[in-house]
Amino acid sequence: MEMLFGLVIAAIVGVLIGKDATSRGMSGIGWGLFSFLICIVAVPIYLVVRKPRIA
């Protein structure tokens, strides 16, 4: 049960980061997969390297 909960949380984080990366002109699929697979490392890295939002 705990593993399923962790996978659901990782999938949600991956989708949200993927959408945000796409809106900023970055690779949404790449960042989404990276954050899903290695969530604990990818989220802080994404927050540091993300570009400003495209208007």
PDBQT receptor file of N, H, CA, C and O in Angstrom, charges set to zero:
ATOM      1  N   MET A   1       0.820  -1.195   0.000  1.00  0.00    +0.000 N 
ATOM      2  CA  MET A   1       0.000   0.000   0.000  1.00  0.00    +0.000 C 
ATOM      3  C   MET A   1       0.865   1.261   0.000  1.00  0.00    +0.000 C 
ATOM      4  O   MET A   1       0.566   2.221  -0.710  1.00  0.00    +0.000 OA
ATOM      5  N   GLU A   2       1.934   1.258   0.792  1.00  0.00    +0.000 N 
ATOM      6  H   GLU A   2       2.177   0.478   1.368  1.00  0.00    +0.000 HD
ATOM      7  CA  GLU A   2       2.784   2.441   0.872  1.00  0.00    +0.000 C 
ATOM      8  C   GLU A   2       3.504   2.693  -0.445  1.00  0.00    +0.000 C 
ATOM      9  O   GLU A   2       3.699   3.843  -0.838  1.00  0.00    +0.000 OA
ATOM     10  N   MET A   3       3.903   1.615  -1.131  1.00  0.00    +0.000 N 
ATOM     11  H   MET A   3       3.745   0.681  -0.811  1.00  0.00    +0.000 HD
ATOM     12  CA  MET A   3       4.591   1.765  -2.407  1.00  0.00    +0.000 C 
ATOM     13  C   MET A   3       3.648   2.358  -3.460  1.00  0.00    +0.000 C 
ATOM     14  O   MET A   3       4.067   3.187  -4.268  1.00  0.00    +0.000 OA
ATOM     15  N   LEU A   4       2.408   1.946  -3.454  1.00  0.00    +0.000 N 
ATOM     16  H   LEU A   4       2.068   1.272  -2.798  1.00  0.00    +0.000 HD
ATOM     17  CA  LEU A   4       1.418   2.493  -4.381  1.00  0.00    +0.000 C 
ATOM     18  C   LEU A   4       1.209   3.979  -4.114  1.00  0.00    +0.000 C 
ATOM     19  O   LEU A   4       1.120   4.774  -5.050  1.00  0.00    +0.000 OA
ATOM     20  N   PHE A   5       1.132   4.350  -2.857  1.00  0.00    +0.000 N 
ATOM     21  H   PHE A   5       1.205   3.705  -2.097  1.00  0.00    +0.000 HD
ATOM     22  CA  PHE A   5       0.978   5.756  -2.479  1.00  0.00    +0.000 C 
ATOM     23  C   PHE A   5       2.174   6.576  -2.953  1.00  0.00    +0.000 C 
ATOM     24  O   PHE A   5       2.006   7.691  -3.447  1.00  0.00    +0.000 OA
ATOM     25  N   GLY A   6       3.365   6.036  -2.807  1.00  0.00    +0.000 N 
ATOM     26  H   GLY A   6       3.502   5.130  -2.406  1.00  0.00    +0.000 HD
ATOM     27  CA  GLY A   6       4.572   6.717  -3.267  1.00  0.00    +0.000 C 
ATOM     28  C   GLY A   6       4.598   6.889  -4.774  1.00  0.00    +0.000 C 
ATOM     29  O   GLY A   6       5.004   7.940  -5.271  1.00  0.00    +0.000 OA
ATOM     30  N   LEU A   7       4.168   5.864  -5.514  1.00  0.00    +0.000 N 
ATOM     31  H   LEU A   7       3.839   5.010  -5.111  1.00  0.00    +0.000 HD
ATOM     32  CA  LEU A   7       4.111   5.956  -6.970  1.00  0.00    +0.000 C 
ATOM     33  C   LEU A   7       3.087   6.995  -7.435  1.00  0.00    +0.000 C 
ATOM     34  O   LEU A   7       3.324   7.717  -8.404  1.00  0.00    +0.000 OA
ATOM     35  N   VAL A   8       1.964   7.066  -6.750  1.00  0.00    +0.000 N 
ATOM     36  H   VAL A   8       1.771   6.480  -5.963  1.00  0.00    +0.000 HD
ATOM     37  CA  VAL A   8       0.941   8.058  -7.105  1.00  0.00    +0.000 C 
ATOM     38  C   VAL A   8       1.478   9.465  -6.866  1.00  0.00    +0.000 C 
ATOM     39  O   VAL A   8       1.300  10.344  -7.710  1.00  0.00    +0.000 OA
ATOM     40  N   ILE A   9       2.126   9.689  -5.739  1.00  0.00    +0.000 N 
ATOM     41  H   ILE A   9       2.271   8.976  -5.053  1.00  0.00    +0.000 HD
ATOM     42  CA  ILE A   9       2.697  11.007  -5.445  1.00  0.00    +0.000 C 
ATOM     43  C   ILE A   9       3.774  11.362  -6.467  1.00  0.00    +0.000 C 
ATOM     44  O   ILE A   9       3.817  12.497  -6.942  1.00  0.00    +0.000 OA
ATOM     45  N   ALA A  10       4.641  10.416  -6.810  1.00  0.00    +0.000 N 
ATOM     46  H   ALA A  10       4.606   9.494  -6.423  1.00  0.00    +0.000 HD
ATOM     47  CA  ALA A  10       5.696  10.668  -7.796  1.00  0.00    +0.000 C 
ATOM     48  C   ALA A  10       5.099  10.972  -9.162  1.00  0.00    +0.000 C 
ATOM     49  O   ALA A  10       5.615  11.829  -9.879  1.00  0.00    +0.000 OA
ATOM     50  N   ALA A  11       4.024  10.289  -9.537  1.00  0.00    +0.000 N 
ATOM     51  H   ALA A  11       3.605   9.593  -8.954  1.00  0.00    +0.000 HD
ATOM     52  CA  ALA A  11       3.374  10.551 -10.824  1.00  0.00    +0.000 C 
ATOM     53  C   ALA A  11       2.756  11.945 -10.847  1.00  0.00    +0.000 C 
ATOM     54  O   ALA A  11       2.860  12.650 -11.850  1.00  0.00    +0.000 OA
ATOM     55  N   ILE A  12       2.124  12.342  -9.767  1.00  0.00    +0.000 N 
ATOM     56  H   ILE A  12       2.040  11.769  -8.952  1.00  0.00    +0.000 HD
ATOM     57  CA  ILE A  12       1.524  13.681  -9.694  1.00  0.00    +0.000 C 
ATOM     58  C   ILE A  12       2.605  14.750  -9.792  1.00  0.00    +0.000 C 
ATOM     59  O   ILE A  12       2.445  15.727 -10.524  1.00  0.00    +0.000 OA
ATOM     60  N   VAL A  13       3.692  14.578  -9.070  1.00  0.00    +0.000 N 
ATOM     61  H   VAL A  13       3.822  13.785  -8.475  1.00  0.00    +0.000 HD
ATOM     62  CA  VAL A  13       4.801  15.536  -9.124  1.00  0.00    +0.000 C 
ATOM     63  C   VAL A  13       5.391  15.583 -10.527  1.00  0.00    +0.000 C 
ATOM     64  O   VAL A  13       5.705  16.663 -11.027  1.00  0.00    +0.000 OA
ATOM     65  N   GLY A  14       5.546  14.435 -11.166  1.00  0.00    +0.000 N 
ATOM     66  H   GLY A  14       5.291  13.557 -10.760  1.00  0.00    +0.000 HD
ATOM     67  CA  GLY A  14       6.076  14.382 -12.523  1.00  0.00    +0.000 C 
ATOM     68  C   GLY A  14       5.203  15.128 -13.520  1.00  0.00    +0.000 C 
ATOM     69  O   GLY A  14       5.709  15.856 -14.374  1.00  0.00    +0.000 OA
ATOM     70  N   VAL A  15       3.895  14.946 -13.411  1.00  0.00    +0.000 N 
ATOM     71  H   VAL A  15       3.484  14.354 -12.717  1.00  0.00    +0.000 HD
ATOM     72  CA  VAL A  15       2.966  15.637 -14.315  1.00  0.00    +0.000 C 
ATOM     73  C   VAL A  15       3.002  17.140 -14.081  1.00  0.00    +0.000 C 
ATOM     74  O   VAL A  15       3.030  17.913 -15.038  1.00  0.00    +0.000 OA
ATOM     75  N   LEU A  16       3.000  17.561 -12.823  1.00  0.00    +0.000 N 
ATOM     76  H   LEU A  16       2.977  16.933 -12.046  1.00  0.00    +0.000 HD
ATOM     77  CA  LEU A  16       3.018  18.997 -12.526  1.00  0.00    +0.000 C 
ATOM     78  C   LEU A  16       4.308  19.661 -12.987  1.00  0.00    +0.000 C 
ATOM     79  O   LEU A  16       4.274  20.762 -13.537  1.00  0.00    +0.000 OA
ATOM     80  N   ILE A  17       5.425  19.015 -12.773  1.00  0.00    +0.000 N 
ATOM     81  H   ILE A  17       5.452  18.121 -12.326  1.00  0.00    +0.000 HD
ATOM     82  CA  ILE A  17       6.705  19.573 -13.222  1.00  0.00    +0.000 C 
ATOM     83  C   ILE A  17       6.775  19.558 -14.743  1.00  0.00    +0.000 C 
ATOM     84  O   ILE A  17       7.299  20.498 -15.341  1.00  0.00    +0.000 OA
ATOM     85  N   GLY A  18       6.259  18.515 -15.380  1.00  0.00    +0.000 N 
ATOM     86  H   GLY A  18       5.833  17.752 -14.894  1.00  0.00    +0.000 HD
ATOM     87  CA  GLY A  18       6.234  18.464 -16.835  1.00  0.00    +0.000 C 
ATOM     88  C   GLY A  18       5.424  19.602 -17.437  1.00  0.00    +0.000 C 
ATOM     89  O   GLY A  18       5.855  20.227 -18.406  1.00  0.00    +0.000 OA
ATOM     90  N   LYS A  19       4.255  19.875 -16.873  1.00  0.00    +0.000 N 
ATOM     91  H   LYS A  19       3.904  19.368 -16.086  1.00  0.00    +0.000 HD
ATOM     92  CA  LYS A  19       3.422  20.986 -17.360  1.00  0.00    +0.000 C 
ATOM     93  C   LYS A  19       4.105  22.324 -17.130  1.00  0.00    +0.000 C 
ATOM     94  O   LYS A  19       4.076  23.191 -18.003  1.00  0.00    +0.000 OA
ATOM     95  N   ASP A  20       4.714  22.503 -15.976  1.00  0.00    +0.000 N 
ATOM     96  H   ASP A  20       4.738  21.798 -15.266  1.00  0.00    +0.000 HD
ATOM     97  CA  ASP A  20       5.394  23.757 -15.676  1.00  0.00    +0.000 C 
ATOM     98  C   ASP A  20       6.595  23.958 -16.594  1.00  0.00    +0.000 C 
ATOM     99  O   ASP A  20       6.832  25.067 -17.075  1.00  0.00    +0.000 OA
ATOM    100  N   ALA A  21       7.348  22.897 -16.837  1.00  0.00    +0.000 N 
ATOM    101  H   ALA A  21       7.156  21.997 -16.446  1.00  0.00    +0.000 HD
ATOM    102  CA  ALA A  21       8.512  22.995 -17.719  1.00  0.00    +0.000 C 
ATOM    103  C   ALA A  21       8.081  23.351 -19.135  1.00  0.00    +0.000 C 
ATOM    104  O   ALA A  21       8.738  24.157 -19.794  1.00  0.00    +0.000 OA
ATOM    105  N   THR A  22       6.998  22.770 -19.608  1.00  0.00    +0.000 N 
ATOM    106  H   THR A  22       6.464  22.115 -19.073  1.00  0.00    +0.000 HD
ATOM    107  CA  THR A  22       6.496  23.088 -20.945  1.00  0.00    +0.000 C 
ATOM    108  C   THR A  22       6.087  24.552 -21.032  1.00  0.00    +0.000 C 
ATOM    109  O   THR A  22       6.355  25.210 -22.037  1.00  0.00    +0.000 OA
ATOM    110  N   SER A  23       5.440  25.071 -19.986  1.00  0.00    +0.000 N 
ATOM    111  H   SER A  23       5.223  24.536 -19.169  1.00  0.00    +0.000 HD
ATOM    112  CA  SER A  23       5.017  26.473 -20.002  1.00  0.00    +0.000 C 
ATOM    113  C   SER A  23       6.202  27.432 -19.936  1.00  0.00    +0.000 C 
ATOM    114  O   SER A  23       6.062  28.615 -20.245  1.00  0.00    +0.000 OA
ATOM    115  N   ARG A  24       7.356  26.930 -19.537  1.00  0.00    +0.000 N 
ATOM    116  H   ARG A  24       7.469  25.969 -19.286  1.00  0.00    +0.000 HD
ATOM    117  CA  ARG A  24       8.557  27.759 -19.473  1.00  0.00    +0.000 C 
ATOM    118  C   ARG A  24       9.487  27.542 -20.663  1.00  0.00    +0.000 C 
ATOM    119  O   ARG A  24      10.606  28.054 -20.675  1.00  0.00    +0.000 OA
ATOM    120  N   GLY A  25       9.033  26.784 -21.666  1.00  0.00    +0.000 N 
ATOM    121  H   GLY A  25       8.124  26.367 -21.656  1.00  0.00    +0.000 HD
ATOM    122  CA  GLY A  25       9.826  26.560 -22.867  1.00  0.00    +0.000 C 
ATOM    123  C   GLY A  25      10.912  25.519 -22.701  1.00  0.00    +0.000 C 
ATOM    124  O   GLY A  25      11.876  25.505 -23.466  1.00  0.00    +0.000 OA
ATOM    125  N   MET A  26      10.775  24.646 -21.714  1.00  0.00    +0.000 N 
ATOM    126  H   MET A  26       9.992  24.657 -21.093  1.00  0.00    +0.000 HD
ATOM    127  CA  MET A  26      11.745  23.585 -21.469  1.00  0.00    +0.000 C 
ATOM    128  C   MET A  26      11.123  22.248 -21.890  1.00  0.00    +0.000 C 
ATOM    129  O   MET A  26       9.943  22.207 -22.238  1.00  0.00    +0.000 OA
ATOM    130  N   SER A  27      11.878  21.179 -21.865  1.00  0.00    +0.000 N 
ATOM    131  H   SER A  27      12.837  21.212 -21.582  1.00  0.00    +0.000 HD
ATOM    132  CA  SER A  27      11.382  19.859 -22.234  1.00  0.00    +0.000 C 
ATOM    133  C   SER A  27      10.483  19.313 -21.118  1.00  0.00    +0.000 C 
ATOM    134  O   SER A  27      10.965  18.864 -20.078  1.00  0.00    +0.000 OA
ATOM    135  N   GLY A  28       9.182  19.359 -21.355  1.00  0.00    +0.000 N 
ATOM    136  H   GLY A  28       8.791  19.723 -22.200  1.00  0.00    +0.000 HD
ATOM    137  CA  GLY A  28       8.238  18.887 -20.348  1.00  0.00    +0.000 C 
ATOM    138  C   GLY A  28       8.302  17.392 -20.131  1.00  0.00    +0.000 C 
ATOM    139  O   GLY A  28       8.227  16.921 -18.996  1.00  0.00    +0.000 OA
ATOM    140  N   ILE A  29       8.442  16.636 -21.218  1.00  0.00    +0.000 N 
ATOM    141  H   ILE A  29       8.503  17.018 -22.140  1.00  0.00    +0.000 HD
ATOM    142  CA  ILE A  29       8.504  15.172 -21.106  1.00  0.00    +0.000 C 
ATOM    143  C   ILE A  29       9.778  14.755 -20.373  1.00  0.00    +0.000 C 
ATOM    144  O   ILE A  29       9.749  13.880 -19.508  1.00  0.00    +0.000 OA
ATOM    145  N   GLY A  30      10.882  15.384 -20.724  1.00  0.00    +0.000 N 
ATOM    146  H   GLY A  30      10.906  16.096 -21.427  1.00  0.00    +0.000 HD
ATOM    147  CA  GLY A  30      12.151  15.041 -20.070  1.00  0.00    +0.000 C 
ATOM    148  C   GLY A  30      12.138  15.338 -18.585  1.00  0.00    +0.000 C 
ATOM    149  O   GLY A  30      12.518  14.494 -17.774  1.00  0.00    +0.000 OA
ATOM    150  N   TRP A  31      11.703  16.531 -18.227  1.00  0.00    +0.000 N 
ATOM    151  H   TRP A  31      11.394  17.217 -18.886  1.00  0.00    +0.000 HD
ATOM    152  CA  TRP A  31      11.664  16.894 -16.811  1.00  0.00    +0.000 C 
ATOM    153  C   TRP A  31      10.611  16.088 -16.055  1.00  0.00    +0.000 C 
ATOM    154  O   TRP A  31      10.811  15.739 -14.891  1.00  0.00    +0.000 OA
ATOM    155  N   GLY A  32       9.496  15.794 -16.710  1.00  0.00    +0.000 N 
ATOM    156  H   GLY A  32       9.333  16.078 -17.655  1.00  0.00    +0.000 HD
ATOM    157  CA  GLY A  32       8.463  14.986 -16.062  1.00  0.00    +0.000 C 
ATOM    158  C   GLY A  32       8.946  13.582 -15.756  1.00  0.00    +0.000 C 
ATOM    159  O   GLY A  32       8.726  13.072 -14.657  1.00  0.00    +0.000 OA
ATOM    160  N   LEU A  33       9.607  12.948 -16.729  1.00  0.00    +0.000 N 
ATOM    161  H   LEU A  33       9.785  13.362 -17.621  1.00  0.00    +0.000 HD
ATOM    162  CA  LEU A  33      10.144  11.601 -16.496  1.00  0.00    +0.000 C 
ATOM    163  C   LEU A  33      11.259  11.607 -15.459  1.00  0.00    +0.000 C 
ATOM    164  O   LEU A  33      11.313  10.738 -14.589  1.00  0.00    +0.000 OA
ATOM    165  N   PHE A  34      12.148  12.590 -15.557  1.00  0.00    +0.000 N 
ATOM    166  H   PHE A  34      12.104  13.296 -16.264  1.00  0.00    +0.000 HD
ATOM    167  CA  PHE A  34      13.244  12.690 -14.597  1.00  0.00    +0.000 C 
ATOM    168  C   PHE A  34      12.713  12.856 -13.172  1.00  0.00    +0.000 C 
ATOM    169  O   PHE A  34      13.198  12.216 -12.239  1.00  0.00    +0.000 OA
ATOM    170  N   SER A  35      11.712  13.723 -13.020  1.00  0.00    +0.000 N 
ATOM    171  H   SER A  35      11.318  14.242 -13.779  1.00  0.00    +0.000 HD
ATOM    172  CA  SER A  35      11.179  13.949 -11.678  1.00  0.00    +0.000 C 
ATOM    173  C   SER A  35      10.354  12.761 -11.182  1.00  0.00    +0.000 C 
ATOM    174  O   SER A  35      10.266  12.538  -9.974  1.00  0.00    +0.000 OA
ATOM    175  N   PHE A  36       9.750  11.993 -12.095  1.00  0.00    +0.000 N 
ATOM    176  H   PHE A  36       9.822  12.174 -13.075  1.00  0.00    +0.000 HD
ATOM    177  CA  PHE A  36       9.025  10.794 -11.672  1.00  0.00    +0.000 C 
ATOM    178  C   PHE A  36       9.993   9.707 -11.209  1.00  0.00    +0.000 C 
ATOM    179  O   PHE A  36       9.763   9.050 -10.194  1.00  0.00    +0.000 OA
ATOM    180  N   LEU A  37      11.072   9.526 -11.962  1.00  0.00    +0.000 N 
ATOM    181  H   LEU A  37      11.258  10.059 -12.787  1.00  0.00    +0.000 HD
ATOM    182  CA  LEU A  37      12.000   8.444 -11.652  1.00  0.00    +0.000 C 
ATOM    183  C   LEU A  37      12.893   8.735 -10.449  1.00  0.00    +0.000 C 
ATOM    184  O   LEU A  37      13.161   7.847  -9.640  1.00  0.00    +0.000 OA
ATOM    185  N   ILE A  38      13.348   9.971 -10.335  1.00  0.00    +0.000 N 
ATOM    186  H   ILE A  38      13.130  10.692 -10.993  1.00  0.00    +0.000 HD
ATOM    187  CA  ILE A  38      14.278  10.329  -9.254  1.00  0.00    +0.000 C 
ATOM    188  C   ILE A  38      13.730  11.581  -8.554  1.00  0.00    +0.000 C 
ATOM    189  O   ILE A  38      14.360  12.638  -8.567  1.00  0.00    +0.000 OA
ATOM    190  N   CYS A  39      12.574  11.444  -7.956  1.00  0.00    +0.000 N 
ATOM    191  H   CYS A  39      12.062  10.585  -7.945  1.00  0.00    +0.000 HD
ATOM    192  CA  CYS A  39      11.822  12.580  -7.414  1.00  0.00    +0.000 C 
ATOM    193  C   CYS A  39      12.612  13.387  -6.380  1.00  0.00    +0.000 C 
ATOM    194  O   CYS A  39      12.609  14.616  -6.437  1.00  0.00    +0.000 OA
ATOM    195  N   ILE A  40      13.266  12.744  -5.468  1.00  0.00    +0.000 N 
ATOM    196  H   ILE A  40      13.268  11.745  -5.422  1.00  0.00    +0.000 HD
ATOM    197  CA  ILE A  40      13.919  13.437  -4.356  1.00  0.00    +0.000 C 
ATOM    198  C   ILE A  40      15.081  14.297  -4.831  1.00  0.00    +0.000 C 
ATOM    199  O   ILE A  40      15.430  15.276  -4.171  1.00  0.00    +0.000 OA
ATOM    200  N   VAL A  41      15.685  13.952  -5.959  1.00  0.00    +0.000 N 
ATOM    201  H   VAL A  41      15.401  13.157  -6.495  1.00  0.00    +0.000 HD
ATOM    202  CA  VAL A  41      16.808  14.715  -6.503  1.00  0.00    +0.000 C 
ATOM    203  C   VAL A  41      16.338  15.711  -7.561  1.00  0.00    +0.000 C 
ATOM    204  O   VAL A  41      16.846  16.830  -7.630  1.00  0.00    +0.000 OA
ATOM    205  N   ALA A  42      15.379  15.309  -8.377  1.00  0.00    +0.000 N 
ATOM    206  H   ALA A  42      14.967  14.400  -8.321  1.00  0.00    +0.000 HD
ATOM    207  CA  ALA A  42      14.967  16.108  -9.541  1.00  0.00    +0.000 C 
ATOM    208  C   ALA A  42      14.226  17.385  -9.158  1.00  0.00    +0.000 C 
ATOM    209  O   ALA A  42      14.413  18.417  -9.803  1.00  0.00    +0.000 OA
ATOM    210  N   VAL A  43      13.407  17.338  -8.146  1.00  0.00    +0.000 N 
ATOM    211  H   VAL A  43      13.255  16.500  -7.622  1.00  0.00    +0.000 HD
ATOM    212  CA  VAL A  43      12.607  18.518  -7.788  1.00  0.00    +0.000 C 
ATOM    213  C   VAL A  43      13.495  19.689  -7.370  1.00  0.00    +0.000 C 
ATOM    214  O   VAL A  43      13.297  20.788  -7.888  1.00  0.00    +0.000 OA
ATOM    215  N   PRO A  44      14.457  19.523  -6.469  1.00  0.00    +0.000 N 
ATOM    216  CA  PRO A  44      15.327  20.662  -6.143  1.00  0.00    +0.000 C 
ATOM    217  C   PRO A  44      16.153  21.142  -7.343  1.00  0.00    +0.000 C 
ATOM    218  O   PRO A  44      16.362  22.343  -7.510  1.00  0.00    +0.000 OA
ATOM    219  N   ILE A  45      16.623  20.205  -8.179  1.00  0.00    +0.000 N 
ATOM    220  H   ILE A  45      16.453  19.229  -8.043  1.00  0.00    +0.000 HD
ATOM    221  CA  ILE A  45      17.392  20.606  -9.362  1.00  0.00    +0.000 C 
ATOM    222  C   ILE A  45      16.511  21.435 -10.290  1.00  0.00    +0.000 C 
ATOM    223  O   ILE A  45      16.954  22.457 -10.813  1.00  0.00    +0.000 OA
ATOM    224  N   TYR A  46      15.274  21.006 -10.499  1.00  0.00    +0.000 N 
ATOM    225  H   TYR A  46      14.914  20.175 -10.075  1.00  0.00    +0.000 HD
ATOM    226  CA  TYR A  46      14.369  21.745 -11.375  1.00  0.00    +0.000 C 
ATOM    227  C   TYR A  46      14.105  23.142 -10.827  1.00  0.00    +0.000 C 
ATOM    228  O   TYR A  46      14.089  24.109 -11.588  1.00  0.00    +0.000 OA
ATOM    229  N   LEU A  47      13.902  23.258  -9.537  1.00  0.00    +0.000 N 
ATOM    230  H   LEU A  47      13.915  22.472  -8.919  1.00  0.00    +0.000 HD
ATOM    231  CA  LEU A  47      13.625  24.567  -8.947  1.00  0.00    +0.000 C 
ATOM    232  C   LEU A  47      14.800  25.526  -9.107  1.00  0.00    +0.000 C 
ATOM    233  O   LEU A  47      14.598  26.740  -9.146  1.00  0.00    +0.000 OA
ATOM    234  N   VAL A  48      16.011  25.012  -9.198  1.00  0.00    +0.000 N 
ATOM    235  H   VAL A  48      16.175  24.026  -9.167  1.00  0.00    +0.000 HD
ATOM    236  CA  VAL A  48      17.195  25.859  -9.365  1.00  0.00    +0.000 C 
ATOM    237  C   VAL A  48      17.390  26.258 -10.822  1.00  0.00    +0.000 C 
ATOM    238  O   VAL A  48      17.714  27.413 -11.094  1.00  0.00    +0.000 OA
ATOM    239  N   VAL A  49      17.203  25.333 -11.771  1.00  0.00    +0.000 N 
ATOM    240  H   VAL A  49      16.940  24.394 -11.549  1.00  0.00    +0.000 HD
ATOM    241  CA  VAL A  49      17.561  25.596 -13.160  1.00  0.00    +0.000 C 
ATOM    242  C   VAL A  49      16.393  26.048 -14.045  1.00  0.00    +0.000 C 
ATOM    243  O   VAL A  49      16.610  26.330 -15.224  1.00  0.00    +0.000 OA
ATOM    244  N   ARG A  50      15.188  26.124 -13.531  1.00  0.00    +0.000 N 
ATOM    245  H   ARG A  50      15.012  25.895 -12.573  1.00  0.00    +0.000 HD
ATOM    246  CA  ARG A  50      14.059  26.485 -14.386  1.00  0.00    +0.000 C 
ATOM    247  C   ARG A  50      14.176  27.907 -14.919  1.00  0.00    +0.000 C 
ATOM    248  O   ARG A  50      14.738  28.792 -14.274  1.00  0.00    +0.000 OA
ATOM    249  N   LYS A  51      13.630  28.098 -16.115  1.00  0.00    +0.000 N 
ATOM    250  H   LYS A  51      13.174  27.379 -16.639  1.00  0.00    +0.000 HD
ATOM    251  CA  LYS A  51      13.662  29.386 -16.792  1.00  0.00    +0.000 C 
ATOM    252  C   LYS A  51      12.460  30.222 -16.367  1.00  0.00    +0.000 C 
ATOM    253  O   LYS A  51      11.493  29.691 -15.821  1.00  0.00    +0.000 OA
ATOM    254  N   PRO A  52      12.520  31.541 -16.618  1.00  0.00    +0.000 N 
ATOM    255  CA  PRO A  52      11.342  32.366 -16.336  1.00  0.00    +0.000 C 
ATOM    256  C   PRO A  52      10.158  31.940 -17.212  1.00  0.00    +0.000 C 
ATOM    257  O   PRO A  52      10.348  31.423 -18.313  1.00  0.00    +0.000 OA
ATOM    258  N   ARG A  53       8.961  32.156 -16.723  1.00  0.00    +0.000 N 
ATOM    259  H   ARG A  53       8.808  32.576 -15.829  1.00  0.00    +0.000 HD
ATOM    260  CA  ARG A  53       7.756  31.777 -17.450  1.00  0.00    +0.000 C 
ATOM    261  C   ARG A  53       7.613  32.625 -18.707  1.00  0.00    +0.000 C 
ATOM    262  O   ARG A  53       7.839  33.835 -18.684  1.00  0.00    +0.000 OA
ATOM    263  N   ILE A  54       7.233  31.973 -19.809  1.00  0.00    +0.000 N 
ATOM    264  H   ILE A  54       7.049  30.990 -19.828  1.00  0.00    +0.000 HD
ATOM    265  CA  ILE A  54       7.022  32.667 -21.078  1.00  0.00    +0.000 C 
ATOM    266  C   ILE A  54       5.634  33.296 -21.064  1.00  0.00    +0.000 C 
ATOM    267  O   ILE A  54       4.642  32.618 -20.795  1.00  0.00    +0.000 OA
ATOM    268  N   ALA A  55       5.568  34.571 -21.351  1.00  0.00    +0.000 N 
ATOM    269  H   ALA A  55       6.374  35.122 -21.569  1.00  0.00    +0.000 HD
ATOM    270  CA  ALA A  55       4.286  35.287 -21.293  1.00  0.00    +0.000 C 
ATOM    271  C   ALA A  55       3.411  35.050 -22.501  1.00  0.00    +0.000 C 
ATOM    272  O   ALA A  55       2.307  35.591 -22.580  1.00  0.00    +0.000 OA
TER     273      ALA A  55
